[in-house]
Amino acid sequence: MGMKLKDSLTIIGGGLAGCEAAWQAVNFGIRVVLYEMRPKIMTPAHKTGKLSELVCSNSLRSDLIDKPAGLLKEEMRRLDSLIIRCADQAALPGGGALTVDREKFAQLVTDAIESHPLIEVVREAVTEIPQEETVIIATGPLTHDALTEKIRQLIGSDFLYFYDAVSPIVDAETIEYDKCFWGSRYRDEPAYLNCPMTEDEYRKFWEALIAAEQHEPHEFEKAIFFEGCLPVEEMAKRGYLTLAYGPLRPTGLIDPKTGQRPFAVVQLRPENAEMTMFNLVGFQTTLKWSEQQRVFRLIPGLENAEFLRYGYIHKNTYINSPIALHPTYQFKGRSDLFFAGQLTGVEGYIESAASGLVAGINAARLILGESPLQFPPETAIGALARYITTADPKHFAPMNINFGLLSQLDRKVKPKELRHRLMVARALEVLEDFIARYKLRRGKGKYEGWSPR
Ligand SMILES: Cc1cc2nc3c(=O)[nH]c(=O)nc-3n(C[C@H](O)[C@H](O)[C@H](O)COP(=O)(O)OP(=O)(O)OC[C@H]3O[C@@H](n4cnc5c(N)ncnc54)[C@H](O)[C@@H]3O)c2cc1C
C-alpha cells in the first residue's frame, strides 16, 4: 500500500513519550514535526528548555531483569529505545537502579532529536488538535491549558482528569486472609475484602497516621485538597473518629468470626479481574512511601503486605483510556490520532516512554499503510497498554508497571521470585517473536542470553 498523501507525523510534546515516539517513527523513515512549548512557555515543574527533562527524581527505578521496571527497560532496549539508550549513557554508578545525571540525560535526548535529519523541532505551544494529519498527543501531566480544553471537548469532561488521588495497592499474595472477611456494606455481595479493627487497633493506627511524615506538596498542587479530595491523614487529623465515621465506617458489615460489627473496617477492592492486586479504598495520601509501608502495615491482615503502588495526590492531567483508547494507543473516535505518555494513565518516566514507543511505531505503520500493532500482554509493554485500556473506567487511576499487570502463568509456581523470573523469560521470548514477525527494529539488550534459573 502507498503512503498517505500527508506522509509526516506530528507529535505534540517533547517529553519522554514524545521523544521516544519521534525516534521510533523516524526509524521507519517517517518525517516528524515535533512541537515543544518550552522554553517559551514553561510548565510549573520543568526548569529548562531541554527535551525529556526529568521533572523530579533522577531515578528510572530498577534495572534488574527480574523486577518489573527492569523488564520494561530490557524490552525497550530490544526495541532500540532512545530514552533507555540515553539513560544508559548518562547512568550514575551504583545499586540495582538506573539513576542518571539528569542534565546529561536530557542533553543526550535533545541532541539526538534535534540533529536528526528527519525531525523538525518547533518550539511552540499547540492550542488546537491538528485535523489533517497523523498526530500523537504526548503533552504530559502538565499539558498546556488551551490544549487541555481541546482534549476535554474531544473526549468529554467526564473523561478527563486534572489530578490523581490514588490509594496504595498491595500484592494479593501478601495479605493475611484469615484476618479478613469478604462482604459489602448492607449488600450480600463479596465485592470487598474487609480488614476489621478493634478499638485498640484503630487507636494505634490513628495515632501512627496523624504523626507520620508527609511529602511537601508543590504550591500548584495544594489547591487539589480543596477540590474535595482529602488525604486520609488530613481526614484523620480532623478528629479521632472522623475515619471511623468516614471511609472506615463499619456500618452494614458483620465479621463472621465474631458475629459482631467491628469498631472500624478498612476495605480492600480487587484491582483486576485476576485479583492479583488490592486497592486500599479511600487511602489517597501524601505520606512518604516508607511511612505508608510502616503505618498501613498496622492494618489487620496487612502486617506483611507488599506495596505494588504507593498512594499519592498530585496534579496530573490524564484521560480515561479504558473509554477513549485502543491498546494500540489510537483514539477510538479517530484512528490517526494517538495519545502517549502520562496523559494516557500510565505512571512514571519509563512507562511514559514505553507508551510513546508503541504510539511511534503504530503511527509510522499507519502512515505506511500497515495496521497498528497491539503488543502481547505477556510483555511489560503490552501489559501496560492492556491495563490502561481494560481497567474499570469508573475507578481508572494511573499505574506503574508491575507483575500483576502481565498475563499470569497458566500454572501455579512458588516461590513468587521464581514465578516472576519465568514471567520475565516468557516476556522476552514473546517479544523476540513479535519483533521478528513484524520486522521491528531490534536494539541490543543488556540481558541477552539471560536464563530464569
Ligand atoms: C511534579 C511531578 C513529578 C513527577 N515525578 C516523577 C518521578 O519522580 N518519577 C517518575 O517516574 N515519574 C514522575 N512523574 C510522572 C511522569 O513520569 C512524568 O511526568 C513524565 O515526565 C511524563 O512523561 P510525558 O512524556 O508523558 O510528559 P512530559 O515529560 O511532561 O512531556 C510533555 C511535554 O509536552 C510539553 N507540552 C505540554 N503542553 C504542550 C502544548 N500544548 N504544546 C507543545 N508542548 C506542550 C511540555 O512542555 C513537556 O515537555 C512526575 C510528574 C509530575 C507532574
The ligand as an SDF file (V2000), in Angstrom:
LIG
                    3D

 53 58  0  0  0  0  0  0  0  0999 V2000
    5.5180   17.1790   39.6230 C   0  0  0  0  0  0  0  0  0  0  0  0
    5.7080   15.8220   39.0200 C   0  0  0  0  0  0  0  0  0  0  0  0
    6.7060   14.9800   39.4820 C   0  0  0  0  0  0  0  0  0  0  0  0
    6.9020   13.6980   38.9180 C   0  0  0  0  0  0  0  0  0  0  0  0
    7.9100   12.9150   39.4080 N   0  0  0  0  0  0  0  0  0  0  0  0
    8.1470   11.7030   38.8630 C   0  0  0  0  0  0  0  0  0  0  0  0
    9.2280   10.8930   39.3240 C   0  0  0  0  0  0  0  0  0  0  0  0
    9.9730   11.2700   40.2120 O   0  0  0  0  0  0  0  0  0  0  0  0
    9.4250    9.6650   38.7580 N   0  0  0  0  0  0  0  0  0  0  0  0
    8.6320    9.2190   37.7470 C   0  0  0  0  0  0  0  0  0  0  0  0
    8.8770    8.1080   37.2520 O   0  0  0  0  0  0  0  0  0  0  0  0
    7.5950    9.9580   37.2870 N   0  0  0  0  0  0  0  0  0  0  0  0
    7.3270   11.1810   37.8190 C   0  0  0  0  0  0  0  0  0  0  0  0
    6.2650   11.9500   37.3650 N   0  0  0  0  0  0  0  0  0  0  0  0
    5.3250   11.3590   36.4010 C   0  0  0  0  0  0  0  0  0  0  0  0
    5.7840   11.2290   34.9290 C   0  0  0  0  0  0  0  0  0  0  0  0
    6.6470   10.1510   34.8230 O   0  0  0  0  0  0  0  0  0  0  0  0
    6.4410   12.4380   34.3610 C   0  0  0  0  0  0  0  0  0  0  0  0
    5.5400   13.4840   34.4020 O   0  0  0  0  0  0  0  0  0  0  0  0
    6.8920   12.2050   32.9060 C   0  0  0  0  0  0  0  0  0  0  0  0
    7.6680   13.3020   32.5240 O   0  0  0  0  0  0  0  0  0  0  0  0
    5.7560   12.0140   31.9430 C   0  0  0  0  0  0  0  0  0  0  0  0
    6.2350   11.9040   30.6310 O   0  0  0  0  0  0  0  0  0  0  0  0
    5.3990   12.5240   29.4130 P   0  0  0  0  0  0  0  0  0  0  0  0
    6.2260   12.3830   28.1950 O   0  0  0  0  0  0  0  0  0  0  0  0
    4.0510   11.9700   29.4030 O   0  0  0  0  0  0  0  0  0  0  0  0
    5.2520   14.0760   29.7860 O   0  0  0  0  0  0  0  0  0  0  0  0
    6.3910   15.2000   29.9010 P   0  0  0  0  0  0  0  0  0  0  0  0
    7.7140   14.5850   30.1280 O   0  0  0  0  0  0  0  0  0  0  0  0
    5.8900   16.2000   30.8710 O   0  0  0  0  0  0  0  0  0  0  0  0
    6.4030   15.8250   28.4510 O   0  0  0  0  0  0  0  0  0  0  0  0
    5.3420   16.6030   27.9500 C   0  0  0  0  0  0  0  0  0  0  0  0
    5.9330   17.7620   27.1790 C   0  0  0  0  0  0  0  0  0  0  0  0
    4.8980   18.4410   26.4840 O   0  0  0  0  0  0  0  0  0  0  0  0
    5.1190   19.8430   26.5490 C   0  0  0  0  0  0  0  0  0  0  0  0
    3.8040   20.4630   26.3200 N   0  0  0  0  0  0  0  0  0  0  0  0
    2.7190   20.4870   27.1320 C   0  0  0  0  0  0  0  0  0  0  0  0
    1.6790   21.0690   26.5200 N   0  0  0  0  0  0  0  0  0  0  0  0
    2.1120   21.4320   25.2800 C   0  0  0  0  0  0  0  0  0  0  0  0
    1.4930   22.0830   24.1650 C   0  0  0  0  0  0  0  0  0  0  0  0
    0.2050   22.4540   24.1790 N   0  0  0  0  0  0  0  0  0  0  0  0
    2.2470   22.3120   23.0490 N   0  0  0  0  0  0  0  0  0  0  0  0
    3.5620   21.9420   22.9910 C   0  0  0  0  0  0  0  0  0  0  0  0
    4.1810   21.3270   24.0280 N   0  0  0  0  0  0  0  0  0  0  0  0
    3.4620   21.0750   25.1470 C   0  0  0  0  0  0  0  0  0  0  0  0
    5.7200   20.0300   27.9220 C   0  0  0  0  0  0  0  0  0  0  0  0
    6.4770   21.2230   27.9780 O   0  0  0  0  0  0  0  0  0  0  0  0
    6.5880   18.7930   28.0750 C   0  0  0  0  0  0  0  0  0  0  0  0
    7.8980   18.9970   27.6190 O   0  0  0  0  0  0  0  0  0  0  0  0
    6.0510   13.2370   37.8790 C   0  0  0  0  0  0  0  0  0  0  0  0
    5.0320   14.0830   37.4240 C   0  0  0  0  0  0  0  0  0  0  0  0
    4.8590   15.3540   37.9790 C   0  0  0  0  0  0  0  0  0  0  0  0
    3.7730   16.2350   37.4580 C   0  0  0  0  0  0  0  0  0  0  0  0
  1  2  1  0
  2  3  1  0
  2 52  2  0
  3  4  2  0
  4  5  1  0
  4 50  1  0
  5  6  2  0
  6  7  1  0
  6 13  1  0
  7  8  2  0
  7  9  1  0
  9 10  1  0
 10 11  2  0
 10 12  1  0
 12 13  2  0
 13 14  1  0
 14 15  1  0
 14 50  1  0
 15 16  1  0
 16 17  1  0
 16 18  1  0
 18 19  1  0
 18 20  1  0
 20 21  1  0
 20 22  1  0
 22 23  1  0
 23 24  1  0
 24 25  2  0
 24 26  1  0
 24 27  1  0
 27 28  1  0
 28 29  2  0
 28 30  1  0
 28 31  1  0
 31 32  1  0
 32 33  1  0
 33 34  1  0
 33 48  1  0
 34 35  1  0
 35 36  1  0
 35 46  1  0
 36 37  1  0
 36 45  1  0
 37 38  2  0
 38 39  1  0
 39 40  1  0
 39 45  2  0
 40 41  1  0
 40 42  2  0
 42 43  1  0
 43 44  2  0
 44 45  1  0
 46 47  1  0
 46 48  1  0
 48 49  1  0
 50 51  2  0
 51 52  1  0
 52 53  1  0
M  END
$$$$
